[in-house]
Structures are given as C-alpha cells and as structure tokens.
Amino acid sequence: MKKILAFILITFLVISGAKGQDLEAFFKEADAFFAKQVNGSKIQYAAIKAAPKKLTDLTDFIASADVSAYSEGQLKAFYINSYNLLVIKTVVDHYPITQPLEVSGFFDAVKQVVAGKKMTLNTLEQKELLQKYKDPRLHFVLVCAAVSCPPIANFAYMPDQLEAQLETRTKAAINDGVFIKIDDFAGTVAISKIFDWYRADFKPSIKEFINKYSTSPLPSDVKLTYYPYNWTLNDAIVSEKGTIGDDIVEEKAGFEPIIAAATMPKNTFELNTFHSLYTSNYGDKDYGIRGSYFSSLFLFSYGISGRFDIGWDFILKSYRANDLFSSSPFRALDFRKGVDSVTTPGGTSMQAVSDYGLTHLGPRVRFSPFKKIGLSFEQAFYFPIGGLPVENTVDPALYWVTQFYYDKQFNSKFGLFIALTFWQPIVPGQEFNFQVPYLKGFFSWYATKRFTLYATTTTFTEWGGGAKFLITPQLEVQALYTYYVPVPGLADIYTGIGAKNVMTFNIGIRYRTAIRVK
C-alpha cells in the first residue's frame, strides 16, 4: 500500500513539475513573440500571417492548458497574455483587414478555446479577468487591435513581475498625450471611451483614478470629454506605409496643427526661429537702387500655468543698402560689414553699405485671460547689443513690442489668426516718433493634420501665401512669400515713399514639447 501511495505521489509531482515547466515555457515563448512582432506599439500582422507557427504553438497551448494548479498570479498573467494573443490570432485569421470590426462578431461571437473551454474574447475579458480580479489596470494591458486601444507592450506579462508591469503600463497610458489629450488653453481634457464604457471600474471616480497615475494631476474643475474611438487596425504596415490614408496615420501619431495664438500647456517649452528677408527698389533700373534687410528672431518660451508664458528672445540682423537696382536681394545674407563702390547702368557711382550683427535681446511674456476665447496678449522689450561683432551699428534702438493675438478655429479644416502689433523703436537722444501699428491676418486651411496652407495680409498692403508642415508632432517648418501692393494712402506708411517691388521671403522652424517637463 505504501508503495502505491509513493508511486501516486511521485507521479503527481512529476506531472505538476511538467505543467510548471510548460507554463514557464509559454511565458518565455510569448515574451519572445511580442518582442519580435510588436513594432513601436503596432503589430506586424503581415509577417505573422506569412509565418504563423509561433503564434499557432502559443494558441495551441492556450487551448489545452490545465489551469487547475496555477497560482493566482500565474492564472492572471496567463489570461492577460492569452487575450492579447487570441486578438492577434483573430486578426491574422481574417487578414488583411483595416479594423477588427470588419470581422462579424470579432469580440462577441467568434469562439476561442481557452483552457479547454470555448469562449468569446468578451467572455475571456469579462468573466476570467475583469469580474474575477476587479483590477482597473487590466484596461491598460488588454489590447483590442485598434489604434485607440492602449499601446500593446513588446513583452509578455510574467507572474513574478505582474504587479510592477500593471503599474508601469497604466502610468504610461495615463501620461500618453495621445491617449489622454489635455488642452490647457481650452481648459478641457479629452479621454478614451474606455473610461466611459467601464466607468464603474474606475473608483472612486475617473478623475481620481487618472490623478493617481498622472505626473500632472488634473484640476478639480477640469471638464472631461471623450474623443471618438479610432477602430483602425494597429497594423505596423499601415504605420510605416500609410496605406489607409494620411489622416489616419497622422491621428495615430498624435499630429495636431500648432495654434500660434495659444499659450502653452503648463511646464512645456518651445523653441521658435523665424527668418525674414525684406527687399525693395527705388527709382528705375538705370539709376535706381535696392535695399535688402534680413532679420532672424530666435525665441525661447516656457509655459508657466497654461495661460501664462515667459520667454527670452534674440535678434540677428544683416542688411545691404544702396545697392544696384538689379542686384540680388540675397546679398543681405552675406553677413559682412563694409562699403562697396558700385556703378549703375546709367553711369552713376554709389556706395553700397553692408552690416550685420546680433542686435537685440530681451524678455517676453504672453497671457491668455480667457479659457474658451482664443485671445492673448504679449509684451516684449528688446535691448540693443553692441559689439557683436565688434563695431556693430546695425540697429541701436530699444524696442517696446506689444501684440494682441486672436485665434478662431471654424472647424477641423479652417482657421483664422489675427495679430495687432505695436513695434515701437526708442532711440536715446532722438525725438520720440510713434510707430503706426500694423494688423496681420492669416486664413489657414488644414489640408491634413500635418500640412497647412495659408493666405495672409498686413493692413491690406502686404499679401502673400505660405505653408506649414509638421515633420514630427512637435517639430514644424514653414515658408512664406509676400508682396506689397501699392495701395494709395497706405503704401507710403508701411513701405516708405517711392518704394516699389517690395517683397519678403520667410522661413520658420518651431519645436514645441508635447510631454510635460517634470
């Protein structure tokens, strides 16, 4: 009898050990699978479809697993990985598709086999995970194959690391600017529909749950809204090639046009450079002249509160004046100091003058008094710099700059930006002369979330067109060309008496952080 009992005990231990080894191998193989097939939180479905053996081996184990001896940690990790793997399997079984909802009953009718039982993905999620563990962090590790799902991890969930992994993935999702969209200017926070569908899971409240994991807790009076759920497939091929359309790819990447009038979110910064070449002629081609003036504005801004920014700016200038009528305006970009003798086609000798230098620096502040009205006020003081380079005399004036901005977004495709600017020079020892302010208007068409075309005018004398492009969600480049129309009564004020062929060439680069600086 003792021998029989010993035999049964040894057999049980061998079988249990084998099951433990099989489960350990499952986690190890699942980890290798996710590491290989997850690319930047997207899944390489085409590659899996072409070579499905690894996935098949994993789902075969899921189907035949005996979970009766699993510990609670093992079981929870097993079901999490099983859900994500079976979602991938269902996509691959019907691939190519553009979204999981193309498959009839993807979540609530298509049956999977899990631990010897047939069940839908919804049953696996609800019965075996959400209802059993009552852990809201599960919502940030279970991935439904759609773009608006929390990003899938490139690793498997392990029993001995599960608590730390759940915490890490939840915190990553809550602080992802694409998953939770914070608009400090409008005073709104747009969150995933997951919070709406499963609101009872987030206790004591959705806002308190978010604040538990957010590096920048939400104010108590902030308005929560839900953005539309994007069911586009989280396919790595779509991400790389944009085969479903640029707008969808841009939405997944978090592209949003940068609104110039808006103050910045709290604890973010912006680096902005704008380079402008202004040129004009006087007289005719035989005896006339050209003057060309280049200026570069370098601006650093920091968001203090969401409605108040501070900044520090530098100005670099270069010019070439009294040059030949037909000379290139781009000679102002030679960045040289000196006097050259030139002779017009009509035989007149002249002295062309060039100079350049880092001319000004100074502080700047911007304030937006209203949450829901796109109005902001900016004040800057630019102090002249001498001796950079030595004997630089490009511009000795102190500038007091006051600007009012207004932004109106009509819809997702069209917007209006208006700027009223008082750029007042003050030269020590000279009589104060009030500088006439100028009014700029920009009408923008957001062709896509990355590409914007716009038309502009300054006090109805300067007209032009430009384009902006987001290289990344934070990095924007733009180009602008303008031409001054000789409007009677206005042209002499803004371009000077007798000026003709007045135009500007402009380029700009702007980098704005999307992630809050801690």
SVG drawing of the C-alpha trace seen along z (x, -y; Angstrom):
<svg xmlns="http://www.w3.org/2000/svg" viewBox="-22 -115 57 117">
<polyline fill="none" stroke="black" stroke-width="0.4" points="0.0,0.0 2.9,-2.4 4.5,-1.7 1.2,-2.6 0.9,-5.8 4.5,-6.7 4.0,-6.0 0.9,-8.2 2.8,-11.0 5.8,-10.8 3.5,-10.7 1.6,-13.8 4.9,-15.7 6.3,-14.8 3.1,-15.9 2.9,-19.1 6.5,-19.8 6.0,-19.2 2.9,-21.5 5.0,-24.2 7.7,-23.8 5.2,-24.0 3.7,-27.2 7.2,-28.7 8.0,-27.9 4.7,-29.5 5.6,-32.8 9.1,-32.7 7.9,-32.0 5.1,-34.6 7.7,-37.2 9.9,-36.4 6.9,-36.6 5.8,-40.0 9.4,-41.3 9.7,-40.3 6.3,-41.1 5.4,-44.4 7.0,-47.4 6.6,-50.7 3.3,-49.6 2.0,-48.3 1.8,-44.6 3.3,-43.1 0.3,-41.1 1.5,-40.5 4.7,-38.9 2.8,-36.7 0.4,-35.7 3.3,-34.7 4.9,-32.6 2.2,-31.7 3.9,-28.7 5.0,-30.6 1.5,-32.1 -0.1,-28.7 2.1,-27.0 1.1,-29.6 -2.6,-29.4 -2.5,-25.6 -1.0,-25.8 -3.7,-28.3 -6.4,-25.9 -5.1,-22.8 -3.7,-24.4 -4.8,-22.8 -5.2,-25.9 -6.3,-24.0 -2.9,-24.0 -2.0,-27.6 -1.4,-30.1 -3.4,-33.4 -0.5,-35.3 0.1,-32.6 -3.5,-32.5 -3.9,-36.3 -0.8,-36.6 -1.8,-33.6 -5.3,-35.1 -3.8,-38.6 -1.3,-37.1 -4.0,-34.7 -6.4,-37.6 -3.7,-39.6 -2.5,-36.6 -6.1,-35.5 -6.9,-39.0 -3.8,-38.8 -4.9,-35.3 -8.4,-36.5 -6.9,-39.4 -4.4,-37.1 -7.2,-34.6 -9.0,-37.3 -6.1,-39.4 -5.9,-41.7 -8.5,-43.9 -8.5,-47.6 -10.1,-47.3 -11.2,-44.5 -14.9,-45.4 -14.8,-44.3 -14.9,-40.8 -18.5,-40.0 -18.7,-39.2 -14.9,-39.7 -15.4,-40.2 -18.8,-38.7 -19.4,-35.8 -16.1,-34.3 -15.2,-31.5 -11.8,-30.8 -10.6,-27.8 -9.1,-28.7 -8.1,-26.0 -10.4,-23.5 -13.4,-25.9 -14.9,-27.6 -15.5,-31.3 -15.5,-34.7 -13.0,-37.4 -15.6,-39.3 -16.2,-36.4 -12.5,-35.9 -12.1,-39.6 -15.2,-40.0 -15.5,-36.6 -11.9,-35.5 -10.3,-38.8 -12.4,-41.9 -15.1,-40.3 -12.6,-37.9 -9.8,-40.4 -11.7,-43.7 -8.5,-45.4 -9.0,-48.5 -5.3,-48.4 -6.3,-45.5 -7.9,-48.0 -4.4,-49.3 -2.8,-45.9 -5.6,-44.2 -5.3,-45.4 -8.2,-45.1 -6.2,-45.5 -7.4,-49.1 -5.4,-52.4 -7.3,-53.9 -6.5,-50.9 -3.7,-51.4 -0.4,-50.6 0.5,-46.9 3.6,-46.0 6.6,-44.4 6.8,-41.8 4.7,-39.2 3.2,-39.7 5.1,-37.5 3.6,-36.2 6.6,-37.4 6.7,-40.8 2.9,-41.3 2.3,-43.9 5.1,-46.2 4.1,-45.7 0.5,-46.6 1.6,-49.8 4.1,-50.7 1.7,-50.2 -1.1,-52.1 1.1,-55.0 2.4,-55.1 -1.1,-55.2 -2.4,-57.9 0.6,-60.1 0.5,-59.5 -0.6,-62.7 -2.3,-60.7 -4.3,-58.5 -5.3,-61.4 -5.4,-64.7 -5.0,-67.8 -5.9,-71.2 -4.7,-73.7 -5.8,-76.7 -9.4,-75.5 -9.4,-74.0 -10.6,-70.6 -9.3,-67.0 -10.4,-64.5 -10.1,-60.9 -10.5,-57.5 -14.0,-56.0 -12.6,-53.1 -13.3,-55.3 -16.9,-55.8 -17.6,-52.1 -16.1,-50.8 -16.7,-53.8 -17.8,-51.6 -14.4,-50.0 -12.6,-53.3 -13.1,-54.1 -13.7,-56.3 -14.0,-58.3 -12.5,-58.5 -10.7,-61.8 -9.3,-60.5 -8.0,-57.3 -6.3,-59.4 -4.7,-61.7 -3.4,-58.7 -1.1,-57.9 -0.7,-61.2 2.5,-63.2 0.5,-66.4 -2.8,-65.9 -6.0,-67.3 -7.6,-70.3 -10.8,-69.5 -12.9,-71.8 -11.5,-70.5 -14.1,-69.4 -13.7,-65.7 -14.8,-64.8 -14.5,-61.6 -12.8,-61.7 -14.1,-59.3 -12.7,-55.8 -10.5,-55.1 -11.0,-51.4 -8.3,-51.4 -6.2,-48.3 -2.9,-48.8 -1.0,-47.4 2.7,-48.1 2.5,-48.1 -0.2,-50.8 2.0,-52.9 5.0,-52.6 3.4,-53.0 0.2,-55.0 -1.8,-52.6 -5.1,-53.5 -4.7,-57.3 -2.5,-60.1 -5.2,-61.5 -5.5,-58.2 -1.7,-57.7 -1.3,-61.3 -4.1,-60.8 -2.3,-57.7 0.9,-59.6 -0.7,-62.5 -0.3,-65.2 -2.2,-68.4 -1.6,-71.8 0.2,-74.2 -2.0,-77.2 0.1,-80.3 -2.1,-82.4 -2.4,-79.7 -0.3,-79.9 1.4,-76.7 0.5,-73.9 2.0,-74.1 5.7,-73.1 6.2,-72.8 8.7,-74.8 9.0,-76.0 12.0,-76.9 11.0,-79.1 13.1,-80.8 11.7,-83.0 13.9,-84.4 12.7,-87.2 14.3,-88.9 12.7,-92.2 13.7,-93.9 12.6,-96.9 13.6,-99.1 13.7,-102.9 13.9,-104.7 14.4,-102.8 16.7,-100.1 19.2,-102.6 19.7,-104.9 17.7,-103.3 18.8,-101.3 17.9,-98.3 17.8,-97.9 17.6,-94.4 17.2,-93.7 17.4,-90.3 16.3,-89.6 16.3,-86.4 14.2,-86.1 15.1,-83.4 12.5,-82.8 12.5,-80.5 9.2,-80.2 8.1,-78.3 4.5,-77.6 4.0,-78.7 0.4,-77.9 -1.4,-77.0 -2.4,-80.7 0.8,-82.5 4.2,-82.1 7.5,-83.7 10.3,-83.9 13.7,-85.2 14.5,-86.3 17.5,-87.2 17.5,-89.1 20.2,-88.8 20.2,-91.3 22.1,-91.9 21.5,-94.4 22.8,-95.7 21.6,-99.2 22.1,-101.5 22.9,-98.6 22.2,-98.3 18.6,-98.2 19.1,-94.8 21.2,-93.3 20.2,-90.2 18.3,-90.7 20.0,-87.7 23.3,-89.7 21.9,-90.7 22.7,-87.2 26.5,-87.7 26.7,-88.8 29.5,-91.2 30.4,-94.7 31.8,-97.2 31.3,-99.8 31.5,-98.9 31.6,-101.2 29.0,-100.4 28.1,-102.0 24.5,-102.0 23.8,-101.2 23.2,-104.9 26.7,-105.7 26.0,-107.0 28.6,-105.9 27.2,-104.9 28.4,-103.5 26.7,-100.2 26.7,-99.7 26.6,-96.3 26.5,-95.5 25.4,-92.7 25.3,-91.7 23.5,-90.1 21.5,-93.3 19.0,-92.7 18.0,-90.5 15.2,-90.8 12.3,-89.2 8.8,-88.5 5.6,-87.4 2.3,-86.2 -1.1,-86.0 -4.4,-84.4 -7.1,-85.8 -9.9,-83.5 -10.2,-79.7 -12.6,-79.5 -11.8,-82.6 -8.6,-82.5 -7.4,-85.9 -3.9,-86.5 -1.7,-89.5 2.1,-89.6 4.7,-92.2 8.4,-92.2 11.3,-94.6 14.3,-94.2 17.5,-95.9 20.3,-96.7 23.6,-94.8 26.8,-96.5 30.0,-94.9 28.7,-91.5 30.6,-91.6 32.9,-94.5 31.7,-97.9 28.2,-96.5 25.9,-99.5 23.1,-97.7 20.3,-98.9 20.9,-100.9 17.2,-101.3 15.4,-99.9 12.1,-98.2 9.0,-98.1 6.8,-95.5 3.1,-94.9 1.0,-92.4 -2.6,-91.2 -3.5,-87.8 -6.8,-86.4 -7.4,-82.8 -10.7,-81.4 -10.9,-77.8 -14.1,-77.4 -13.8,-73.7 -11.1,-71.0 -10.2,-72.4 -10.2,-76.2 -9.0,-78.7 -8.3,-82.5 -5.4,-84.1 -5.2,-87.9 -2.3,-89.9 -2.2,-93.6 1.4,-94.7 2.9,-97.8 6.6,-97.6 7.9,-100.9 11.5,-102.0 13.0,-104.2 16.4,-105.7 18.3,-107.5 18.9,-111.2 16.3,-111.2 12.8,-112.6 10.1,-110.0 8.1,-109.2 5.0,-106.9 5.2,-103.9 2.0,-103.1 0.8,-99.7 0.1,-97.0 -2.6,-94.4 -1.9,-91.0 -4.4,-88.3 -3.8,-84.6 -6.5,-82.4 -5.5,-78.7 -6.6,-75.6 -5.5,-72.4 -5.1,-70.2 -4.1,-67.4 -3.2,-67.3 0.4,-67.7 0.2,-70.1 -1.3,-73.6 -1.7,-76.2 -2.5,-79.8 -3.1,-83.2 -2.0,-86.4 -2.3,-90.2 -0.8,-93.0 -3.1,-96.1 -4.2,-95.3 -0.9,-96.3 1.2,-93.2 -0.3,-90.0 1.1,-86.5 0.8,-82.8 2.6,-80.2 2.7,-76.6 3.5,-74.8 4.4,-71.1 4.8,-69.1 7.9,-66.8 7.0,-65.3 4.1,-66.1 6.4,-68.7 8.6,-70.0 7.1,-72.4 8.7,-74.1 7.1,-76.8 7.8,-79.0 6.1,-82.3 6.3,-84.7 4.7,-88.2 4.4,-91.1 3.4,-94.7 0.6,-96.1 0.9,-99.9 -2.5,-100.8 -3.0,-104.6 -2.8,-106.2 -1.3,-103.0 1.8,-102.1 3.8,-105.2 3.1,-104.5 4.2,-100.9 6.9,-100.7 8.2,-104.3 7.7,-106.9 8.7,-105.8 9.3,-102.1 8.5,-99.6 8.8,-95.8 8.6,-95.4 8.5,-91.7 9.6,-89.3 11.0,-85.8 10.4,-84.0 11.2,-80.6 10.5,-79.4 11.2,-76.4 9.3,-75.7 9.8,-73.0 7.2,-72.6 7.3,-69.9 4.3,-67.6 5.3,-66.0 5.3,-68.0 8.7,-68.7 8.8,-67.3"/>
</svg>
